């Protein structure tokens, strides 16, 4: 596949941002890979298993096991919540607003509720009809904003077409914006000397994986593929904050293969199956694959299997470390949602 013939989305699917299985819709595998640019609407470990990853030219990659790290983080969160409950009686709370009856959205909400229960976070839900009004959604957001038992609010995306997504998301109190999508949170993330109240969960999960595996970021060259508001752009900002030199590759980038091959660290969030080949990578690079893309598989009971943006079979022979798909970034995203909710509760109740 020639690099010049590859077109990918800069708008990472909002419905796929939190839990496995992510579903990226609207892509077609033809002679070229294409994904419509229209969004579907939105304590480090000392164990030897997490030894620092050296950037070498070995032909066998170390797996960055997001499932294992996420389990460690969730255990840490559960322990801290138990301590808070025992000492103060405070229970962190997460509210989710679901509009309509999409099966995938219902699955995401159900999984979020289960994850909250596992760590001791109280769940609140508002399930609204597909044809409800914006005013009704805004009313529930206002109620959750004013509820002291709720410390984080999520509006499940996509919303029905008749609703203004930006208006609704901006109605969420910045103090409870555990998704990290509020313009003020993103603005603070972009400014030196400012701190956002929350960082978007998927980019935060990518960075946490790098930190937990003690991968050096400072002074390294990093390439982020995809510039969505949900993943690519905040990931680039976080890498800059960690003192990497960052380049973003997007749908108008010329020679993306050549640019990506200069990177010590690659984070791909383009939403195109097997976009990044082994030939795109610098030997010894660290690869974080955010993409979760369904591709036809007649051998699977589901009729499809999930693959990343990165051709794993090729990349693992070049990279020094790489995330699997699934089992890499996906579990980290929900862990960061739980972490943000706990942080919100501590901040709102002035706990340390």
C-alpha positions as CSV (number, residue, x, y, z in Angstrom):
1,X,0.0,0.0,0.0
2,X,1.6,3.3,-1.0
3,X,1.6,5.9,1.7
4,X,0.3,8.5,-0.7
5,X,-2.9,6.5,-1.4
6,X,-3.9,6.2,2.3
7,X,-6.7,8.4,3.6
8,X,-7.7,8.3,7.2
9,X,-10.0,10.1,9.6
10,X,-8.9,12.9,11.8
11,X,-12.2,12.5,13.8
12,X,-11.9,9.4,16.0
13,X,-15.3,7.9,16.6
14,X,-17.0,9.3,19.7
15,X,-18.8,6.1,20.3
16,X,-15.6,4.1,20.6
17,X,-13.8,6.1,23.1
18,X,-14.3,4.2,26.3
19,X,-14.8,0.4,26.3
20,X,-14.1,-2.7,24.3
21,X,-15.3,-3.7,21.9
22,X,-14.9,-0.3,20.1
23,X,-16.9,-0.1,16.9
24,X,-15.5,2.1,14.2
25,X,-18.2,2.3,11.6
26,X,-18.3,3.6,8.0
27,X,-14.9,2.3,6.8
28,X,-14.4,0.5,3.6
29,X,-11.5,-1.8,2.7
30,X,-10.8,-1.3,-1.0
31,X,-7.6,-0.8,-2.9
32,X,-7.0,2.1,-0.6
33,X,-8.1,2.3,3.0
34,X,-10.7,5.0,3.6
35,X,-12.5,6.1,6.7
36,X,-15.0,8.9,6.4
37,X,-13.9,12.0,8.1
38,X,-17.3,12.5,9.6
39,X,-17.4,11.3,13.2
40,X,-20.3,9.1,14.3
41,X,-20.8,11.7,16.9
42,X,-17.7,11.6,19.9
43,X,3.0,4.4,42.7
44,X,4.8,2.9,39.9
45,X,5.2,-0.9,39.9
46,X,8.4,-2.5,41.0
47,X,7.7,-6.0,39.7
48,X,10.1,-7.3,37.1
49,X,7.1,-7.6,34.7
50,X,7.2,-3.8,34.4
51,X,10.9,-3.3,34.0
52,X,12.0,-0.2,32.0
53,X,11.7,-0.7,28.2
54,X,14.9,0.1,26.4
55,X,14.6,1.4,22.8
56,X,16.6,-1.2,21.0
57,X,16.6,-2.8,17.6
58,X,15.6,-6.3,18.8
59,X,13.2,-8.1,16.6
60,X,10.9,-9.2,19.4
61,X,8.7,-6.6,21.0
62,X,7.8,-6.3,24.6
63,X,4.0,-6.2,25.1
64,X,2.6,-3.2,26.9
65,X,-0.2,-5.1,28.6
66,X,-3.0,-2.6,29.2
67,X,-5.3,-5.3,30.7
68,X,-2.8,-6.1,33.4
69,X,-1.9,-2.5,34.2
70,X,-5.5,-1.5,34.2
71,X,-6.2,-4.2,36.8
72,X,-3.4,-2.9,39.0
73,X,-4.8,0.6,38.7
74,X,-8.4,-0.5,39.5
75,X,-7.1,-2.3,42.6
76,X,-5.4,0.8,43.7
77,X,-8.5,2.9,43.1
78,X,-10.7,0.4,45.0
79,X,-8.3,0.4,48.0
80,X,-8.3,4.2,48.1
81,X,-12.1,4.4,47.9
82,X,-12.4,1.9,50.7
83,X,-10.2,4.2,52.8
84,X,-12.2,7.3,52.0
85,X,-15.5,5.5,52.8
86,X,-14.2,4.3,56.1
87,X,-12.8,7.6,57.2
88,X,-15.4,10.1,55.8
89,X,-18.4,8.1,54.6
90,X,-18.0,9.7,51.1
91,X,-18.8,7.5,48.1
92,X,-17.6,8.8,44.7
93,X,-20.4,8.9,42.2
94,X,-20.5,8.7,38.3
95,X,-23.6,9.6,36.4
96,X,-24.3,8.5,32.8
97,X,-26.9,10.0,30.5
98,X,-28.0,7.6,27.7
99,X,-30.3,8.9,25.0
100,X,-32.0,6.3,22.8
101,X,-31.6,2.5,22.6
102,X,-28.5,1.8,20.5
103,X,-27.3,-1.6,21.4
104,X,-23.6,-0.6,21.4
105,X,-24.3,2.4,23.7
106,X,-26.3,0.3,26.0
107,X,-23.4,-2.1,26.2
108,X,-20.9,0.7,27.0
109,X,-23.1,2.1,29.7
110,X,-23.6,-1.4,31.2
111,X,-19.9,-2.0,31.2
112,X,-19.2,1.3,32.8
113,X,-21.7,0.5,35.6
114,X,-20.0,-2.8,36.2
115,X,-16.6,-1.2,36.4
116,X,-17.8,1.3,38.9
117,X,-19.3,-1.4,41.1
118,X,-16.0,-3.3,41.1
119,X,-14.1,-0.4,42.6
120,X,-16.9,1.0,44.9
121,X,-18.1,4.0,42.8
122,X,-21.8,4.7,42.9
123,X,-23.6,4.7,39.5
124,X,-26.3,7.1,38.5
125,X,-28.2,6.8,35.2
126,X,-30.7,8.8,33.1
127,X,-32.1,6.7,30.3
128,X,-34.0,8.9,27.8
129,X,-36.1,8.2,24.7
130,X,-34.6,8.7,21.2
131,X,-37.0,11.5,20.5
132,X,-36.6,13.4,23.7
133,X,-35.8,17.1,23.5
134,X,-32.5,18.8,24.1
135,X,-34.2,20.6,27.0
136,X,-34.9,17.3,28.7
137,X,-31.2,16.2,28.4
138,X,-30.1,19.6,29.7
139,X,-32.4,19.2,32.7
140,X,-30.8,15.9,33.7
141,X,-27.3,17.4,33.3
142,X,-28.3,20.3,35.5
143,X,-29.7,17.9,38.1
144,X,-26.5,15.9,38.1
145,X,-24.4,19.1,38.2
146,X,-26.3,20.1,41.4
147,X,-26.2,16.7,43.0
148,X,-23.4,16.6,45.6
149,X,-23.3,12.8,45.4
150,X,-22.4,12.9,41.7
151,X,-18.7,13.7,41.1
152,X,-18.5,12.8,37.4
153,X,-20.9,13.1,34.5
154,X,-20.8,11.4,31.1
155,X,-23.2,12.0,28.2
156,X,-23.0,8.8,26.1
157,X,-22.3,9.5,22.5
158,X,-23.5,9.5,19.8
159,X,-26.5,11.7,20.5
160,X,-29.5,11.7,18.1
161,X,-29.1,13.9,15.1
162,X,-31.6,16.5,16.2
163,X,-29.4,17.4,19.2
164,X,-26.6,19.9,19.4
165,X,-23.7,17.8,20.8
166,X,-21.4,20.7,21.6
167,X,-24.2,22.6,23.4
168,X,-25.0,19.5,25.5
169,X,-21.5,18.5,26.4
170,X,-20.6,22.1,27.3
171,X,-23.5,22.1,29.8
172,X,-21.6,19.5,32.0
173,X,-20.0,21.3,34.9
174,X,-16.2,21.6,34.4
175,X,-15.7,20.3,37.9
176,X,-17.5,17.1,36.9
177,X,-16.2,16.7,33.3
178,X,-14.5,13.4,33.9
179,X,-14.3,12.9,30.1
180,X,-12.0,15.9,30.0
181,X,-13.7,17.3,26.9
182,X,-14.8,20.7,28.2
183,X,-13.1,23.5,26.3
184,X,-11.6,25.0,29.4
185,X,-10.0,21.6,30.3
186,X,-8.6,21.3,26.8
187,X,-7.4,24.9,26.9
188,X,-5.6,24.4,30.1
189,X,-4.0,21.3,28.8
190,X,-2.6,23.3,25.9
191,X,-1.2,26.1,28.0
192,X,2.1,26.0,29.8
193,X,1.8,26.6,33.5
194,X,-1.9,25.7,33.6
195,X,-3.4,22.4,34.8
196,X,-6.7,20.9,33.5
197,X,-9.1,19.5,36.1
198,X,-9.3,16.4,33.9
199,X,-7.4,14.8,31.1
200,X,-9.3,12.9,28.4
201,X,-9.4,9.2,29.4
202,X,-7.9,7.5,26.3
203,X,-4.8,9.8,25.9
204,X,-4.3,9.7,29.7
205,X,-4.4,5.9,29.5
206,X,-1.7,5.9,26.7
207,X,0.6,8.1,28.8
208,X,0.0,6.0,31.9
209,X,1.0,2.9,30.0
210,X,4.3,4.6,29.0
211,X,4.9,5.8,32.6
212,X,4.1,2.5,34.2
213,X,6.6,0.7,31.9
214,X,9.1,3.5,32.6
215,X,9.5,4.4,29.0
216,X,11.6,7.5,28.6
217,X,9.6,10.3,26.9
218,X,11.7,13.4,27.7
219,X,13.8,14.4,24.7
220,X,12.3,11.7,22.4
221,X,10.7,12.2,19.0
222,X,7.0,11.3,19.1
223,X,4.5,11.0,16.2
224,X,0.8,11.0,16.8
225,X,-1.3,9.7,13.9
226,X,-4.8,11.3,13.9
227,X,-5.7,14.7,15.3
228,X,-9.2,14.2,16.8
229,X,-10.3,16.2,19.8
230,X,-10.9,12.9,21.7
231,X,-7.5,11.2,21.3
232,X,-4.9,12.6,18.8
233,X,-4.8,16.3,19.8
234,X,-4.8,15.8,23.6
235,X,-2.3,12.9,23.2
236,X,0.1,15.3,21.4
237,X,-0.4,17.9,24.1
238,X,0.4,15.4,26.8
239,X,3.6,14.2,25.0
240,X,4.7,17.9,24.8
241,X,4.1,18.3,28.5
242,X,6.4,15.3,29.0
243,X,9.0,17.2,26.9
244,X,8.9,15.1,23.8
245,X,9.3,16.7,20.4
246,X,5.9,16.0,18.7
247,X,4.8,15.7,15.1
248,X,1.1,15.1,14.2
249,X,0.3,13.0,11.1
250,X,-3.1,13.6,9.6
251,X,-5.1,13.3,6.4
252,X,-3.3,16.1,4.7
253,X,0.2,15.0,5.7
254,X,2.6,14.3,2.8
255,X,4.9,11.2,3.2
256,X,3.4,10.0,6.5
257,X,5.5,6.9,6.3
258,X,8.8,8.9,6.2
259,X,7.7,11.1,9.1
260,X,6.5,8.2,11.3
261,X,9.8,6.4,10.7
262,X,11.6,9.2,12.6
263,X,9.7,8.6,15.8
264,X,10.9,7.0,19.0
265,X,7.3,6.8,20.2
266,X,4.2,6.4,17.9
267,X,0.7,6.8,19.1
268,X,-1.8,5.9,16.4
269,X,-5.5,6.9,16.6
270,X,-6.5,7.1,13.0
271,X,-9.3,4.4,13.0
272,X,-8.0,2.5,9.9
273,X,-7.2,-1.2,10.1
274,X,-3.5,-2.0,9.6
275,X,-2.6,1.5,8.4
276,X,0.8,1.5,10.0
277,X,3.1,-1.1,8.5
278,X,6.3,-2.4,9.9
279,X,8.1,-0.3,7.2
280,X,6.7,2.8,8.8
281,X,8.5,2.2,12.1
282,X,12.0,3.1,13.3
283,X,13.7,0.0,14.7
284,X,13.3,0.0,18.4
285,X,10.3,2.4,18.4
286,X,7.6,2.2,21.1
287,X,4.1,1.8,19.6
288,X,0.8,2.6,21.3
289,X,-2.1,1.5,19.1
290,X,-5.4,3.2,20.0
291,X,-7.3,1.8,17.0
292,X,-9.9,-0.9,17.4
293,X,-11.2,-1.8,14.0
294,X,-13.6,-4.7,13.0
295,X,-12.5,-6.6,9.9
296,X,-14.2,-9.4,8.2
297,X,-13.2,-12.9,9.5
298,X,-15.2,-15.9,8.3
299,X,-13.4,-18.0,10.9
300,X,-14.9,-16.1,13.8
301,X,-18.3,-16.8,15.3
302,X,-19.0,-13.1,15.1
303,X,-18.0,-12.8,11.5
304,X,-15.3,-10.3,12.3
305,X,-12.3,-9.7,14.5
306,X,-10.8,-6.6,16.0
307,X,-7.4,-5.2,14.8
308,X,-5.6,-2.0,15.5
309,X,-4.3,0.8,13.3
310,X,-0.9,-0.9,13.4
311,X,-0.2,-4.2,11.5
312,X,0.9,-6.1,14.6
313,X,2.5,-9.0,12.8
314,X,4.9,-6.6,11.1
315,X,5.3,-4.0,13.8
316,X,6.2,-6.5,16.5
317,X,9.3,-7.5,14.5
318,X,10.5,-3.8,14.5
319,X,9.3,-2.1,17.6
320,X,10.9,-2.5,21.0
321,X,7.5,-2.4,22.7
322,X,3.9,-2.4,21.5
323,X,0.3,-2.5,22.8
324,X,-1.8,-5.5,21.7
325,X,-5.3,-5.0,20.2
326,X,-7.5,-5.8,22.0
327,X,-6.0,-5.7,25.5
328,X,-3.9,-2.6,25.2
329,X,-5.3,0.9,25.4
330,X,-8.9,-0.1,25.8
331,X,-8.8,-1.4,29.4
332,X,-6.7,1.7,30.3
333,X,-9.4,4.1,29.1
334,X,-12.0,2.8,31.6
335,X,-9.4,2.7,34.3
336,X,-8.7,6.4,33.7
337,X,-12.4,7.2,33.8
338,X,-12.5,5.6,37.3
339,X,-9.4,7.5,38.2
340,X,-10.9,10.8,37.1
341,X,-14.0,10.2,39.0
342,X,-12.1,9.4,42.2
343,X,-10.0,12.6,41.7
344,X,-13.1,14.6,41.2
345,X,-14.6,13.3,44.5
346,X,-11.4,14.1,46.4
347,X,-11.2,17.6,44.9
348,X,-14.9,18.5,45.5
349,X,-14.6,17.2,49.1
350,X,-11.1,18.7,49.7
351,X,-9.6,15.3,50.4
352,X,-6.0,14.3,49.9
